[in-house]
Structure formats: C-alpha cells, structure tokens
C-alpha cells in the first residue's frame, strides 16, 4: 500500500509540474535600422510565437523620438493570402485620441501604406524572387496622436520566426537631436523611413519538454521501487 501511495504521489506531482510550468516563447527583435532621416529612430519591433499558429507583434519607440504610421513585412518567396487568411487582431492599448492597427495590403510590391504613408525614396531591396511585401500594416492615423506602442496578432501562415526577413517602418512624426515625445512635440516636425533585415534572437531559457519531465518522474518512481525491492531482500 505504501508503494502505491508513493507512485500515486509521483504521478500527481508530475501532472502538477507540467500544468503549472510556463511555456517559453522564442522572440525576434528588430532594433537596428537603416534610415533616410539622418537621425536615429528608436524603433523596437518584436515578434513572438508563444501562441500556436499565431504571431504576436509589438512595436514600441523607446526613447520615444518618433510615432510610427506604417509597417511592412517581407517573408521572402511566400504568399499570405487575403485579409481573412491574415486574421488580424488589434491588441493595442489605445490612448485617448489615438487609433490602432489595421491591415492595409498583402502580397504587394507597392511601398504605399495609405495617406501620408510610403517608403518611396527609401526603396529597400525586397527579397527575390517575388519582390513583395507580404504584410503591410497601417499604424494609427496622420498627425501626432500620442501613440507610442502598437501591438497586434496575425495567423502564422505555417511559417516560423526564421521566415521573417526585411521590415520597413514609416513615421510621419520624428524628433531631431535629443528632443523626445510627448514634451517636445512642437519641435518634432520631421519624418522617417527606415528598414532592417538584421533581427536579433536572444537566448531562449527554454524549459524541458513535457515528455522529458514525464520520463524523469517515472524514472524516479522506478528508482524508488528498486530501492524498496532491495530493502525487502
């Protein structure tokens, strides 16, 4: 009876350990940019795959020296399909007077992202052979809105983080020198067009897979059982 109690406790502990353990997601970060403004936009664009079948996006500008208006993503020789296939969900915490994220275009060679929003003049080299932006997002609206951060979710299209390539950003509000928003809004009359193809992937402090933990727990149970048999002899 004591052995059965020991085994039951081991199995229960295994289940508790598996259910309470957080899942560690991989995160891709774009924070180094080529710009046409002559300044240094502080864009920090991250994508993670913590939700199965989804990409979670976040764009923040910190220190806050610009306000983004459009964002472009190139997956290379891929097609993502129409708006229904993208499945955009805007998760932005919208400030008073601000607005969030909308899907402007898919699978396009155009550098346009709506009124006042274009990468024309920057013209980064899209990835061959299709030469298209797979996703073009509109971020907020023209003019200063006080929106520092945007976040949203799309389907993952059967792709992984390694499929992210070129990213472009357009800002219609850009500060020069040491000026920062919101305090220096009146002097932040510049604009910016930037691109990056060099994301960083920080080390992932991953947890053991569930199967590994189960093997460990049952191995422990087997060890306890073997010890019990030896003691009986």
PyMOL commands that set and color helices and strands:
alter all, ss='L'
color gray80, all
select helices_A, chain A and resi 2-20+83-86+161-163+185-187+210-232
alter helices_A, ss='H'
color red, helices_A
select strands_A, chain A and resi 27-30+34-35+43-48+54-61+66-73+89-90+101-108+133-139+149-155+167-174+190-196+200-201
alter strands_A, ss='S'
color yellow, strands_A
deselect
rebuild
show_as cartoon
